[in-house]
Amino acid sequence: MKMRMKRGLCALLAVLLCLSMAACGDEPEVYGVTVISPEQTSVPGKTPAPSAAQPAADDGLNWLVEPDASIEWVQSLADYPQNSSDPMTHREELYLFSRGGKVGVIDLRGHVVVPESENVHWCGLCGIVNADETKIFNAAGQVVGSGGHGAYSSIPLYDEVGGQLYYVDYGEYVPWGDTMLGGGPFMAQVVRISARPLAEGEEMKDDFRFNADGTISVLEVEETGMYILVDGSTGRPLSEVRYEEHKLCKSGMFPVKRNGLWGYVDEYGVEQIACKYENVLPFDSGTAAVRMNGGWRYINLADVYQTDDMDFEEVATACGGKAWVKTAAGWGVMALADCVKN
Protein backbone atom coordinates (compact mmCIF):
# COMPACT_ATOMS: atom_id res chain seq x y z
CA MET A 1 0.00 0.00 0.00
CA LYS A 2 2.87 2.40 0.84
CA MET A 3 4.45 1.62 -2.51
CA ARG A 4 1.16 2.34 -4.26
CA MET A 5 0.80 5.65 -2.37
CA LYS A 6 4.34 6.66 -3.32
CA ARG A 7 3.77 5.71 -6.94
CA GLY A 8 0.51 7.66 -6.96
CA LEU A 9 2.21 10.78 -5.59
CA CYS A 10 4.86 10.60 -8.31
CA ALA A 11 2.22 10.25 -10.99
CA LEU A 12 0.24 13.09 -9.41
CA LEU A 13 3.23 15.41 -9.71
CA ALA A 14 3.75 14.31 -13.31
CA VAL A 15 0.13 15.05 -14.16
CA LEU A 16 0.28 18.50 -12.59
CA LEU A 17 3.39 19.28 -14.61
CA CYS A 18 2.01 17.83 -17.83
CA LEU A 19 -1.62 19.02 -18.01
CA SER A 20 -2.52 19.59 -21.64
CA MET A 21 1.03 18.53 -22.59
CA ALA A 22 1.76 15.96 -25.27
CA ALA A 23 4.13 13.28 -24.01
CA CYS A 24 7.66 13.30 -25.39
CA GLY A 25 7.72 9.76 -26.77
CA ASP A 26 5.90 6.65 -25.65
CA GLU A 27 6.11 6.28 -21.87
CA PRO A 28 9.91 6.48 -21.75
CA GLU A 29 12.11 4.92 -19.14
CA VAL A 30 13.34 7.19 -16.36
CA TYR A 31 16.98 8.25 -16.64
CA GLY A 32 19.11 10.38 -14.41
CA VAL A 33 20.37 13.75 -15.59
CA THR A 34 24.10 14.36 -15.37
CA VAL A 35 25.18 17.99 -15.32
CA ILE A 36 28.34 18.63 -17.33
CA SER A 37 30.37 21.70 -18.13
CA PRO A 38 28.80 24.03 -20.73
CA GLU A 39 29.93 23.43 -24.26
CA GLN A 40 29.33 26.03 -26.95
CA THR A 41 27.91 24.29 -29.99
CA SER A 42 27.51 27.31 -32.24
CA VAL A 43 28.63 30.88 -31.82
CA PRO A 44 25.93 33.34 -32.91
CA GLY A 45 27.24 35.74 -35.53
CA LYS A 46 25.85 38.28 -37.91
CA THR A 47 23.30 37.06 -40.38
CA PRO A 48 25.31 36.56 -43.58
CA ALA A 49 24.50 38.73 -46.56
CA PRO A 50 22.50 36.99 -49.29
CA SER A 51 24.78 35.10 -51.64
CA ALA A 52 24.40 34.44 -55.33
CA ALA A 53 22.78 31.15 -54.43
CA GLN A 54 20.41 32.95 -52.05
CA PRO A 55 19.61 36.39 -53.53
CA ALA A 56 17.82 39.07 -51.59
CA ALA A 57 14.06 38.88 -51.95
CA ASP A 58 12.77 41.37 -54.52
CA ASP A 59 9.21 41.45 -53.24
CA GLY A 60 8.93 44.96 -51.79
CA LEU A 61 8.73 43.64 -48.23
CA ASN A 62 10.83 44.95 -45.35
CA TRP A 63 12.64 41.85 -44.13
CA LEU A 64 14.47 41.83 -40.80
CA VAL A 65 16.04 38.52 -41.84
CA GLU A 66 16.17 37.80 -45.58
CA PRO A 67 14.22 34.73 -46.74
CA ASP A 68 16.14 31.45 -46.82
CA ALA A 69 14.80 28.86 -49.26
CA SER A 70 16.84 26.07 -47.65
CA ILE A 71 14.71 26.17 -44.49
CA GLU A 72 11.72 23.87 -44.86
CA TRP A 73 9.78 24.34 -41.61
CA VAL A 74 9.75 26.68 -38.62
CA GLN A 75 7.90 26.36 -35.29
CA SER A 76 8.13 28.41 -32.12
CA LEU A 77 9.25 26.68 -28.94
CA ALA A 78 6.47 28.68 -27.28
CA ASP A 79 3.97 26.39 -29.01
CA TYR A 80 5.00 23.69 -26.53
CA PRO A 81 4.28 23.69 -22.78
CA GLN A 82 7.18 24.92 -20.66
CA ASN A 83 9.68 22.23 -19.73
CA SER A 84 9.42 21.26 -16.07
CA SER A 85 13.11 20.77 -15.21
CA ASP A 86 15.05 24.06 -15.11
CA PRO A 87 12.37 25.92 -17.13
CA MET A 88 13.83 27.70 -20.14
CA THR A 89 13.50 31.49 -20.21
CA HIS A 90 12.88 33.42 -23.42
CA ARG A 91 12.03 30.23 -25.30
CA GLU A 92 9.41 32.21 -27.25
CA GLU A 93 12.33 33.84 -29.10
CA LEU A 94 13.60 30.46 -30.34
CA TYR A 95 12.27 28.38 -33.20
CA LEU A 96 12.78 24.85 -34.47
CA PHE A 97 13.71 24.72 -38.15
CA SER A 98 14.20 21.87 -40.59
CA ARG A 99 16.95 21.63 -43.19
CA GLY A 100 18.17 18.56 -44.99
CA GLY A 101 15.73 16.40 -43.06
CA LYS A 102 17.16 17.35 -39.66
CA VAL A 103 16.05 19.87 -37.03
CA GLY A 104 17.96 22.72 -35.38
CA VAL A 105 17.15 25.87 -33.39
CA ILE A 106 17.22 29.41 -34.80
CA ASP A 107 16.34 32.79 -33.28
CA LEU A 108 14.56 35.89 -34.55
CA ARG A 109 17.85 37.39 -35.73
CA GLY A 110 18.43 34.45 -38.04
CA HIS A 111 21.25 33.08 -35.87
CA VAL A 112 21.49 29.31 -35.67
CA VAL A 113 21.57 28.57 -31.94
CA VAL A 114 21.76 24.78 -32.28
CA PRO A 115 22.81 23.40 -35.69
CA GLU A 116 20.51 21.02 -37.49
CA SER A 117 23.22 18.35 -37.36
CA GLU A 118 22.13 17.78 -33.74
CA ASN A 119 18.61 16.89 -34.98
CA VAL A 120 16.90 18.24 -31.86
CA HIS A 121 13.36 18.10 -30.51
CA TRP A 122 11.49 19.58 -27.56
CA CYS A 123 11.15 17.50 -24.40
CA GLY A 124 8.54 18.36 -21.78
CA LEU A 125 11.03 17.70 -18.99
CA CYS A 126 14.47 18.70 -20.31
CA GLY A 127 13.71 21.29 -23.01
CA ILE A 128 15.91 21.15 -26.12
CA VAL A 129 17.52 17.73 -26.58
CA ASN A 130 19.34 16.06 -29.45
CA ALA A 131 18.14 12.99 -31.34
CA ASP A 132 19.45 10.33 -28.93
CA GLU A 133 18.86 12.59 -25.91
CA THR A 134 22.46 12.51 -24.75
CA LYS A 135 22.66 16.32 -24.85
CA ILE A 136 20.45 18.96 -23.25
CA PHE A 137 20.84 22.47 -24.68
CA ASN A 138 20.10 25.80 -23.03
CA ALA A 139 18.73 28.87 -24.79
CA ALA A 140 22.27 29.92 -25.80
CA GLY A 141 22.93 26.62 -27.55
CA GLN A 142 25.25 25.33 -24.83
CA VAL A 143 25.18 21.72 -23.66
CA VAL A 144 24.21 21.80 -20.00
CA GLY A 145 23.36 18.20 -19.25
CA SER A 146 22.87 14.69 -20.54
CA GLY A 147 20.38 11.90 -20.06
CA GLY A 148 16.91 11.10 -21.32
CA HIS A 149 13.71 12.95 -20.62
CA GLY A 150 12.29 10.15 -18.48
CA ALA A 151 9.03 11.96 -17.77
CA TYR A 152 5.84 9.99 -17.35
CA SER A 153 2.88 12.12 -18.33
CA SER A 154 -0.83 11.52 -18.42
CA ILE A 155 -3.51 13.52 -20.17
CA PRO A 156 -6.54 13.95 -17.87
CA LEU A 157 -9.56 11.94 -18.97
CA TYR A 158 -13.21 12.90 -18.55
CA ASP A 159 -15.72 10.04 -18.47
CA GLU A 160 -18.90 11.47 -19.97
CA VAL A 161 -20.87 8.43 -18.81
CA GLY A 162 -20.14 8.78 -15.10
CA GLY A 163 -19.25 12.47 -15.16
CA GLN A 164 -15.91 11.73 -13.48
CA LEU A 165 -12.47 13.18 -14.18
CA TYR A 166 -9.48 10.82 -13.94
CA TYR A 167 -5.75 10.79 -14.26
CA VAL A 168 -4.03 7.54 -15.19
CA ASP A 169 -1.26 6.12 -13.03
CA TYR A 170 0.35 3.28 -14.99
CA GLY A 171 -2.96 1.72 -15.94
CA GLU A 172 -4.88 2.69 -12.79
CA TYR A 173 -7.66 5.24 -13.28
CA VAL A 174 -7.47 7.52 -10.25
CA PRO A 175 -10.48 9.81 -9.65
CA TRP A 176 -9.70 13.51 -9.63
CA GLY A 177 -9.99 14.22 -5.91
CA ASP A 178 -9.61 17.25 -3.66
CA THR A 179 -5.80 17.03 -3.75
CA MET A 180 -5.88 17.66 -7.50
CA LEU A 181 -8.05 20.76 -7.41
CA GLY A 182 -6.62 24.20 -8.00
CA GLY A 183 -4.96 26.07 -10.82
CA GLY A 184 -6.34 27.25 -14.10
CA PRO A 185 -8.54 25.52 -16.65
CA PHE A 186 -7.24 22.75 -18.89
CA MET A 187 -8.38 20.43 -21.64
CA ALA A 188 -9.30 16.83 -20.84
CA GLN A 189 -9.80 14.00 -23.29
CA VAL A 190 -13.40 12.77 -23.39
CA VAL A 191 -13.90 9.00 -23.00
CA ARG A 192 -16.74 6.60 -22.22
CA ILE A 193 -16.03 4.09 -19.46
CA SER A 194 -17.86 0.90 -18.59
CA ALA A 195 -16.79 -1.17 -15.57
CA ARG A 196 -17.07 -4.75 -14.37
CA PRO A 197 -15.72 -6.49 -11.25
CA LEU A 198 -12.34 -8.17 -11.45
CA ALA A 199 -13.10 -11.88 -11.67
CA GLU A 200 -11.62 -14.26 -9.13
CA GLY A 201 -8.21 -15.43 -10.33
CA GLU A 202 -8.20 -12.90 -13.20
CA GLU A 203 -4.87 -11.20 -13.87
CA MET A 204 -5.10 -7.44 -13.47
CA LYS A 205 -3.86 -5.54 -16.52
CA ASP A 206 -4.10 -1.94 -17.64
CA ASP A 207 -7.32 0.08 -17.35
CA PHE A 208 -8.54 -0.68 -13.84
CA ARG A 209 -9.87 1.25 -10.86
CA PHE A 210 -9.75 0.73 -7.10
CA ASN A 211 -13.21 1.27 -5.65
CA ALA A 212 -14.06 2.86 -2.32
CA ASP A 213 -15.12 -0.51 -0.90
CA GLY A 214 -11.71 -2.02 -1.67
CA THR A 215 -12.80 -3.97 -4.74
CA ILE A 216 -11.22 -3.63 -8.17
CA SER A 217 -13.07 -2.85 -11.39
CA VAL A 218 -11.83 -3.70 -14.85
CA LEU A 219 -12.55 -0.84 -17.24
CA GLU A 220 -13.46 -0.77 -20.89
CA VAL A 221 -12.45 2.66 -22.17
CA GLU A 222 -13.83 4.04 -25.43
CA GLU A 223 -12.05 7.08 -26.82
CA THR A 224 -14.32 9.66 -28.42
CA GLY A 225 -11.58 11.68 -30.11
CA MET A 226 -12.94 14.82 -28.43
CA TYR A 227 -11.77 17.22 -25.72
CA ILE A 228 -13.58 19.30 -23.13
CA LEU A 229 -12.51 22.36 -21.12
CA VAL A 230 -12.36 21.66 -17.38
CA ASP A 231 -12.30 24.08 -14.46
CA GLY A 232 -9.12 23.35 -12.51
CA SER A 233 -10.64 24.60 -9.24
CA THR A 234 -13.64 22.24 -9.34
CA GLY A 235 -12.68 19.45 -11.70
CA ARG A 236 -15.94 20.01 -13.58
CA PRO A 237 -16.45 20.91 -17.27
CA LEU A 238 -16.85 24.63 -17.91
CA SER A 239 -19.31 23.84 -20.69
CA GLU A 240 -20.63 20.84 -22.58
CA VAL A 241 -18.96 21.89 -25.85
CA ARG A 242 -16.64 19.26 -27.30
CA TYR A 243 -13.60 20.08 -29.40
CA GLU A 244 -11.84 17.96 -31.98
CA GLU A 245 -8.39 19.43 -31.29
CA HIS A 246 -6.77 22.10 -29.17
CA LYS A 247 -3.44 23.88 -28.85
CA LEU A 248 -1.51 25.55 -26.07
CA CYS A 249 -3.37 28.30 -24.21
CA LYS A 250 -1.61 31.68 -24.25
CA SER A 251 -2.92 35.15 -23.43
CA GLY A 252 -5.90 33.43 -21.78
CA MET A 253 -7.12 32.00 -25.09
CA PHE A 254 -7.39 28.32 -26.06
CA PRO A 255 -7.05 27.62 -29.81
CA VAL A 256 -9.76 25.01 -30.45
CA LYS A 257 -11.12 23.08 -33.43
CA ARG A 258 -14.86 22.48 -33.76
CA ASN A 259 -16.79 21.21 -36.79
CA GLY A 260 -13.53 21.10 -38.72
CA LEU A 261 -12.62 24.76 -38.20
CA TRP A 262 -10.50 26.65 -35.68
CA GLY A 263 -11.24 29.52 -33.32
CA TYR A 264 -10.53 30.58 -29.73
CA VAL A 265 -12.29 30.19 -26.39
CA ASP A 266 -11.31 31.99 -23.21
CA GLU A 267 -10.51 30.49 -19.81
CA TYR A 268 -14.22 30.50 -18.92
CA GLY A 269 -15.17 28.41 -21.94
CA VAL A 270 -16.70 31.34 -23.82
CA GLU A 271 -16.04 31.44 -27.55
CA GLN A 272 -14.33 34.77 -28.19
CA ILE A 273 -13.35 34.17 -31.83
CA ALA A 274 -15.66 31.96 -33.84
CA CYS A 275 -14.42 28.63 -35.20
CA LYS A 276 -14.17 29.76 -38.81
CA TYR A 277 -10.48 29.47 -39.69
CA GLU A 278 -8.70 26.62 -41.46
CA ASN A 279 -5.93 26.72 -38.87
CA VAL A 280 -4.66 28.99 -36.09
CA LEU A 281 -1.63 29.45 -33.86
CA PRO A 282 -1.48 30.54 -30.20
CA PHE A 283 -1.67 34.22 -29.31
CA ASP A 284 1.42 36.19 -28.31
CA SER A 285 1.04 39.67 -26.81
CA GLY A 286 -2.42 39.95 -28.33
CA THR A 287 -1.44 38.76 -31.82
CA ALA A 288 -2.12 35.38 -33.44
CA ALA A 289 -1.75 33.85 -36.88
CA VAL A 290 -4.83 32.45 -38.65
CA ARG A 291 -5.26 30.73 -42.01
CA MET A 292 -8.16 31.46 -44.33
CA ASN A 293 -8.51 30.42 -47.98
CA GLY A 294 -5.09 28.80 -47.87
CA GLY A 295 -3.21 31.95 -46.79
CA TRP A 296 -2.02 33.12 -43.38
CA ARG A 297 -2.53 36.50 -41.74
CA TYR A 298 -2.28 37.89 -38.21
CA ILE A 299 -5.23 39.06 -36.09
CA ASN A 300 -5.64 40.76 -32.71
CA LEU A 301 -7.80 39.68 -29.77
CA ALA A 302 -10.79 41.47 -31.33
CA ASP A 303 -10.45 39.26 -34.45
CA VAL A 304 -9.35 42.20 -36.59
CA TYR A 305 -6.73 41.63 -39.27
CA GLN A 306 -3.39 43.14 -38.28
CA THR A 307 -1.66 42.52 -41.59
CA ASP A 308 -2.65 43.79 -45.02
CA ASP A 309 -4.01 41.76 -47.89
CA MET A 310 -0.80 39.83 -48.45
CA ASP A 311 -1.21 36.15 -47.58
CA PHE A 312 1.81 34.27 -46.30
CA GLU A 313 2.28 30.66 -47.39
CA GLU A 314 3.22 29.59 -43.87
CA VAL A 315 3.88 31.38 -40.60
CA ALA A 316 5.13 30.81 -37.07
CA THR A 317 3.86 32.15 -33.75
CA ALA A 318 4.80 35.81 -33.35
CA CYS A 319 7.06 37.15 -30.62
CA GLY A 320 7.34 40.79 -29.65
CA GLY A 321 5.84 41.99 -32.90
CA LYS A 322 8.17 39.87 -35.05
CA ALA A 323 7.50 36.59 -36.80
CA TRP A 324 9.05 34.01 -39.06
CA VAL A 325 6.92 33.89 -42.22
CA LYS A 326 7.23 32.09 -45.54
CA THR A 327 6.74 33.55 -49.01
CA ALA A 328 7.77 32.22 -52.41
CA ALA A 329 11.34 33.31 -51.56
CA GLY A 330 11.49 31.14 -48.42
CA TRP A 331 11.37 31.65 -44.66
CA GLY A 332 12.39 35.02 -43.23
CA VAL A 333 11.62 37.35 -40.32
CA MET A 334 9.33 40.38 -40.60
CA ALA A 335 8.20 43.11 -38.23
CA LEU A 336 4.43 42.84 -38.22
CA ALA A 337 4.14 46.60 -37.74
CA ASP A 338 5.49 47.00 -41.27
CA CYS A 339 2.41 45.34 -42.69
CA VAL A 340 -0.34 46.59 -40.37
CA LYS A 341 -3.56 47.85 -41.86
CA ASN A 342 -4.02 51.62 -41.57
C-alpha positions as CSV (number, residue, x, y, z in Angstrom):
1,M,0.0,0.0,0.0
2,K,2.9,2.4,0.8
3,M,4.4,1.6,-2.5
4,R,1.2,2.3,-4.3
5,M,0.8,5.7,-2.4
6,K,4.3,6.7,-3.3
7,R,3.8,5.7,-6.9
8,G,0.5,7.7,-7.0
9,L,2.2,10.8,-5.6
10,C,4.9,10.6,-8.3
11,A,2.2,10.3,-11.0
12,L,0.2,13.1,-9.4
13,L,3.2,15.4,-9.7
14,A,3.7,14.3,-13.3
15,V,0.1,15.1,-14.2
16,L,0.3,18.5,-12.6
17,L,3.4,19.3,-14.6
18,C,2.0,17.8,-17.8
19,L,-1.6,19.0,-18.0
20,S,-2.5,19.6,-21.6
21,M,1.0,18.5,-22.6
22,A,1.8,16.0,-25.3
23,A,4.1,13.3,-24.0
24,C,7.7,13.3,-25.4
25,G,7.7,9.8,-26.8
26,D,5.9,6.6,-25.6
27,E,6.1,6.3,-21.9
28,P,9.9,6.5,-21.7
29,E,12.1,4.9,-19.1
30,V,13.3,7.2,-16.4
31,Y,17.0,8.3,-16.6
32,G,19.1,10.4,-14.4
33,V,20.4,13.8,-15.6
34,T,24.1,14.4,-15.4
35,V,25.2,18.0,-15.3
36,I,28.3,18.6,-17.3
37,S,30.4,21.7,-18.1
38,P,28.8,24.0,-20.7
39,E,29.9,23.4,-24.3
40,Q,29.3,26.0,-26.9
41,T,27.9,24.3,-30.0
42,S,27.5,27.3,-32.2
43,V,28.6,30.9,-31.8
44,P,25.9,33.3,-32.9
45,G,27.2,35.7,-35.5
46,K,25.9,38.3,-37.9
47,T,23.3,37.1,-40.4
48,P,25.3,36.6,-43.6
49,A,24.5,38.7,-46.6
50,P,22.5,37.0,-49.3
51,S,24.8,35.1,-51.6
52,A,24.4,34.4,-55.3
53,A,22.8,31.2,-54.4
54,Q,20.4,32.9,-52.0
55,P,19.6,36.4,-53.5
56,A,17.8,39.1,-51.6
57,A,14.1,38.9,-52.0
58,D,12.8,41.4,-54.5
59,D,9.2,41.5,-53.2
60,G,8.9,45.0,-51.8
61,L,8.7,43.6,-48.2
62,N,10.8,45.0,-45.4
63,W,12.6,41.9,-44.1
64,L,14.5,41.8,-40.8
65,V,16.0,38.5,-41.8
66,E,16.2,37.8,-45.6
67,P,14.2,34.7,-46.7
68,D,16.1,31.5,-46.8
69,A,14.8,28.9,-49.3
70,S,16.8,26.1,-47.6
71,I,14.7,26.2,-44.5
72,E,11.7,23.9,-44.9
73,W,9.8,24.3,-41.6
74,V,9.7,26.7,-38.6
75,Q,7.9,26.4,-35.3
76,S,8.1,28.4,-32.1
77,L,9.3,26.7,-28.9
78,A,6.5,28.7,-27.3
79,D,4.0,26.4,-29.0
80,Y,5.0,23.7,-26.5
81,P,4.3,23.7,-22.8
82,Q,7.2,24.9,-20.7
83,N,9.7,22.2,-19.7
84,S,9.4,21.3,-16.1
85,S,13.1,20.8,-15.2
86,D,15.0,24.1,-15.1
87,P,12.4,25.9,-17.1
88,M,13.8,27.7,-20.1
89,T,13.5,31.5,-20.2
90,H,12.9,33.4,-23.4
91,R,12.0,30.2,-25.3
92,E,9.4,32.2,-27.3
93,E,12.3,33.8,-29.1
94,L,13.6,30.5,-30.3
95,Y,12.3,28.4,-33.2
96,L,12.8,24.9,-34.5
97,F,13.7,24.7,-38.1
98,S,14.2,21.9,-40.6
99,R,16.9,21.6,-43.2
100,G,18.2,18.6,-45.0
101,G,15.7,16.4,-43.1
102,K,17.2,17.4,-39.7
103,V,16.1,19.9,-37.0
104,G,18.0,22.7,-35.4
105,V,17.1,25.9,-33.4
106,I,17.2,29.4,-34.8
107,D,16.3,32.8,-33.3
108,L,14.6,35.9,-34.6
109,R,17.9,37.4,-35.7
110,G,18.4,34.5,-38.0
111,H,21.3,33.1,-35.9
112,V,21.5,29.3,-35.7
113,V,21.6,28.6,-31.9
114,V,21.8,24.8,-32.3
115,P,22.8,23.4,-35.7
116,E,20.5,21.0,-37.5
117,S,23.2,18.3,-37.4
118,E,22.1,17.8,-33.7
119,N,18.6,16.9,-35.0
120,V,16.9,18.2,-31.9
121,H,13.4,18.1,-30.5
122,W,11.5,19.6,-27.6
123,C,11.2,17.5,-24.4
124,G,8.5,18.4,-21.8
125,L,11.0,17.7,-19.0
126,C,14.5,18.7,-20.3
127,G,13.7,21.3,-23.0
128,I,15.9,21.1,-26.1
129,V,17.5,17.7,-26.6
130,N,19.3,16.1,-29.5
131,A,18.1,13.0,-31.3
132,D,19.4,10.3,-28.9
133,E,18.9,12.6,-25.9
134,T,22.5,12.5,-24.7
135,K,22.7,16.3,-24.8
136,I,20.5,19.0,-23.2
137,F,20.8,22.5,-24.7
138,N,20.1,25.8,-23.0
139,A,18.7,28.9,-24.8
140,A,22.3,29.9,-25.8
141,G,22.9,26.6,-27.6
142,Q,25.2,25.3,-24.8
143,V,25.2,21.7,-23.7
144,V,24.2,21.8,-20.0
145,G,23.4,18.2,-19.2
146,S,22.9,14.7,-20.5
147,G,20.4,11.9,-20.1
148,G,16.9,11.1,-21.3
149,H,13.7,12.9,-20.6
150,G,12.3,10.2,-18.5
151,A,9.0,12.0,-17.8
152,Y,5.8,10.0,-17.4
153,S,2.9,12.1,-18.3
154,S,-0.8,11.5,-18.4
155,I,-3.5,13.5,-20.2
156,P,-6.5,14.0,-17.9
157,L,-9.6,11.9,-19.0
158,Y,-13.2,12.9,-18.5
159,D,-15.7,10.0,-18.5
160,E,-18.9,11.5,-20.0
161,V,-20.9,8.4,-18.8
162,G,-20.1,8.8,-15.1
163,G,-19.2,12.5,-15.2
164,Q,-15.9,11.7,-13.5
165,L,-12.5,13.2,-14.2
166,Y,-9.5,10.8,-13.9
167,Y,-5.7,10.8,-14.3
168,V,-4.0,7.5,-15.2
169,D,-1.3,6.1,-13.0
170,Y,0.3,3.3,-15.0
171,G,-3.0,1.7,-15.9
172,E,-4.9,2.7,-12.8
173,Y,-7.7,5.2,-13.3
174,V,-7.5,7.5,-10.2
175,P,-10.5,9.8,-9.7
176,W,-9.7,13.5,-9.6
177,G,-10.0,14.2,-5.9
178,D,-9.6,17.2,-3.7
179,T,-5.8,17.0,-3.7
180,M,-5.9,17.7,-7.5
181,L,-8.1,20.8,-7.4
182,G,-6.6,24.2,-8.0
183,G,-5.0,26.1,-10.8
184,G,-6.3,27.3,-14.1
185,P,-8.5,25.5,-16.7
186,F,-7.2,22.7,-18.9
187,M,-8.4,20.4,-21.6
188,A,-9.3,16.8,-20.8
189,Q,-9.8,14.0,-23.3
190,V,-13.4,12.8,-23.4
191,V,-13.9,9.0,-23.0
192,R,-16.7,6.6,-22.2
193,I,-16.0,4.1,-19.5
194,S,-17.9,0.9,-18.6
195,A,-16.8,-1.2,-15.6
196,R,-17.1,-4.7,-14.4
197,P,-15.7,-6.5,-11.2
198,L,-12.3,-8.2,-11.4
199,A,-13.1,-11.9,-11.7
200,E,-11.6,-14.3,-9.1
201,G,-8.2,-15.4,-10.3
202,E,-8.2,-12.9,-13.2
203,E,-4.9,-11.2,-13.9
204,M,-5.1,-7.4,-13.5
205,K,-3.9,-5.5,-16.5
206,D,-4.1,-1.9,-17.6
207,D,-7.3,0.1,-17.3
208,F,-8.5,-0.7,-13.8
209,R,-9.9,1.2,-10.9
210,F,-9.7,0.7,-7.1
211,N,-13.2,1.3,-5.7
212,A,-14.1,2.9,-2.3
213,D,-15.1,-0.5,-0.9
214,G,-11.7,-2.0,-1.7
215,T,-12.8,-4.0,-4.7
216,I,-11.2,-3.6,-8.2
217,S,-13.1,-2.8,-11.4
218,V,-11.8,-3.7,-14.9
219,L,-12.6,-0.8,-17.2
220,E,-13.5,-0.8,-20.9
221,V,-12.4,2.7,-22.2
222,E,-13.8,4.0,-25.4
223,E,-12.1,7.1,-26.8
224,T,-14.3,9.7,-28.4
225,G,-11.6,11.7,-30.1
226,M,-12.9,14.8,-28.4
227,Y,-11.8,17.2,-25.7
228,I,-13.6,19.3,-23.1
229,L,-12.5,22.4,-21.1
230,V,-12.4,21.7,-17.4
231,D,-12.3,24.1,-14.5
232,G,-9.1,23.4,-12.5
233,S,-10.6,24.6,-9.2
234,T,-13.6,22.2,-9.3
235,G,-12.7,19.4,-11.7
236,R,-15.9,20.0,-13.6
237,P,-16.4,20.9,-17.3
238,L,-16.8,24.6,-17.9
239,S,-19.3,23.8,-20.7
240,E,-20.6,20.8,-22.6
241,V,-19.0,21.9,-25.8
242,R,-16.6,19.3,-27.3
243,Y,-13.6,20.1,-29.4
244,E,-11.8,18.0,-32.0
245,E,-8.4,19.4,-31.3
246,H,-6.8,22.1,-29.2
247,K,-3.4,23.9,-28.9
248,L,-1.5,25.5,-26.1
249,C,-3.4,28.3,-24.2
250,K,-1.6,31.7,-24.3
251,S,-2.9,35.1,-23.4
252,G,-5.9,33.4,-21.8
253,M,-7.1,32.0,-25.1
254,F,-7.4,28.3,-26.1
255,P,-7.1,27.6,-29.8
256,V,-9.8,25.0,-30.5
257,K,-11.1,23.1,-33.4
258,R,-14.9,22.5,-33.8
259,N,-16.8,21.2,-36.8
260,G,-13.5,21.1,-38.7
261,L,-12.6,24.8,-38.2
262,W,-10.5,26.7,-35.7
263,G,-11.2,29.5,-33.3
264,Y,-10.5,30.6,-29.7
265,V,-12.3,30.2,-26.4
266,D,-11.3,32.0,-23.2
267,E,-10.5,30.5,-19.8
268,Y,-14.2,30.5,-18.9
269,G,-15.2,28.4,-21.9
270,V,-16.7,31.3,-23.8
271,E,-16.0,31.4,-27.5
272,Q,-14.3,34.8,-28.2
273,I,-13.3,34.2,-31.8
274,A,-15.7,32.0,-33.8
275,C,-14.4,28.6,-35.2
276,K,-14.2,29.8,-38.8
277,Y,-10.5,29.5,-39.7
278,E,-8.7,26.6,-41.5
279,N,-5.9,26.7,-38.9
280,V,-4.7,29.0,-36.1
281,L,-1.6,29.5,-33.9
282,P,-1.5,30.5,-30.2
283,F,-1.7,34.2,-29.3
284,D,1.4,36.2,-28.3
285,S,1.0,39.7,-26.8
286,G,-2.4,40.0,-28.3
287,T,-1.4,38.8,-31.8
288,A,-2.1,35.4,-33.4
289,A,-1.8,33.9,-36.9
290,V,-4.8,32.4,-38.7
291,R,-5.3,30.7,-42.0
292,M,-8.2,31.5,-44.3
293,N,-8.5,30.4,-48.0
294,G,-5.1,28.8,-47.9
295,G,-3.2,31.9,-46.8
296,W,-2.0,33.1,-43.4
297,R,-2.5,36.5,-41.7
298,Y,-2.3,37.9,-38.2
299,I,-5.2,39.1,-36.1
300,N,-5.6,40.8,-32.7
301,L,-7.8,39.7,-29.8
302,A,-10.8,41.5,-31.3
303,D,-10.5,39.3,-34.4
304,V,-9.3,42.2,-36.6
305,Y,-6.7,41.6,-39.3
306,Q,-3.4,43.1,-38.3
307,T,-1.7,42.5,-41.6
308,D,-2.6,43.8,-45.0
309,D,-4.0,41.8,-47.9
310,M,-0.8,39.8,-48.5
311,D,-1.2,36.2,-47.6
312,F,1.8,34.3,-46.3
313,E,2.3,30.7,-47.4
314,E,3.2,29.6,-43.9
315,V,3.9,31.4,-40.6
316,A,5.1,30.8,-37.1
317,T,3.9,32.2,-33.7
318,A,4.8,35.8,-33.4
319,C,7.1,37.2,-30.6
320,G,7.3,40.8,-29.7
321,G,5.8,42.0,-32.9
322,K,8.2,39.9,-35.0
323,A,7.5,36.6,-36.8
324,W,9.0,34.0,-39.1
325,V,6.9,33.9,-42.2
326,K,7.2,32.1,-45.5
327,T,6.7,33.6,-49.0
328,A,7.8,32.2,-52.4
329,A,11.3,33.3,-51.6
330,G,11.5,31.1,-48.4
331,W,11.4,31.6,-44.7
332,G,12.4,35.0,-43.2
333,V,11.6,37.4,-40.3
334,M,9.3,40.4,-40.6
335,A,8.2,43.1,-38.2
336,L,4.4,42.8,-38.2
337,A,4.1,46.6,-37.7
338,D,5.5,47.0,-41.3
339,C,2.4,45.3,-42.7
340,V,-0.3,46.6,-40.4
341,K,-3.6,47.9,-41.9
342,N,-4.0,51.6,-41.6
